[in-house]
Amino acid sequence: MSKISVIISSMKQAKDIKNKVDAYLIPLKELSINYPNTFRVEEIKELKKLNKELFVFINKNIHNNEIDKLKEALEKIEKLNINGIIFYDIALVELKTELKLKTDLVWHQEHMTTNYATANYWYDKGVKYTYLSSELTKREIKEIKEKAKGKIFVNTFGYIPMFTSRRHLVNNYLDTFSLKESGNKIYKEGKYYFINDLEEGTSVYSDYILNIKEDIDADYIVFNSNLIDEKDFIEILKDYKNNKFKEETGFLYQETIYKVK
């Protein structure tokens, strides 16, 4: 049976849902992207008291001038004895060895975590989990689960990050034309997309809420609470297979349009 994991958006929320989840996924302040709400190491330490599995996002490209900050954060996190660090930049794999860290790693390179062969390559390098891309079909997820050596995370609810830029695309545009900010949505081709321009750059999210109401063959199914009303999110966790939101399966039954030959 899959474990329920939640990308949290506040400390209060984490406490409110503690009886409904198995694991918290926590974006680390200054070293994570795609999530408007991030947390300091001291807050993660507080979450240890809730006796749940804890995984920390460090999922941004690391620049040379951030290496020392990253090392310091990793050494602090190591002392917390959490379950894993969800990474994008492979510098984390090298630093795990260099710093002799025992904390497990979760390979999560967004749209690139799409096959069991690469998952197994990283497993042999000491990465024990894979967080799968949201562009995979149910058939592909099942195949990866069967053939991957490590444990698997799969997104099942929430807005999905589609695009990220280190540049401040929205703020630069507003400054150039002396415009005022008018909310965090953009309208394109008849659809509204959430967009955030924060300290670490600009992120654009899907125009729909991914809402898979069926069993998925994964070790952890992930619920992203960001941009979702707090009360609604708690209701979703009570019975996610019968929640009030429209069912939206994303790519679960839709084959990838573009493939490399």
Secondary structure as UniProt FT lines:
FT   STRAND          3..7
FT   HELIX           11..16
FT   TURN            17..20
FT   STRAND          23..28
FT   TURN            29..31
FT   HELIX           41..47
FT   HELIX           48..50
FT   STRAND          53..58
FT   HELIX           64..66
FT   HELIX           67..80
FT   STRAND          84..87
FT   HELIX           91..98
FT   TURN            99..100
FT   STRAND          105..107
FT   HELIX           110..112
FT   HELIX           116..124
FT   TURN            125..126
FT   STRAND          127..131
FT   TURN            134..135
FT   HELIX           138..147
FT   STRAND          151..158
FT   STRAND          161..165
FT   HELIX           169..176
FT   TURN            177..178
FT   STRAND          185..188
FT   TURN            189..190
FT   STRAND          191..198
FT   TURN            199..200
FT   STRAND          201..205
FT   STRAND          210..211
FT   STRAND          220..224
FT   TURN            226..227
FT   HELIX           230..238
FT   HELIX           240..242
FT   TURN            250..253
//
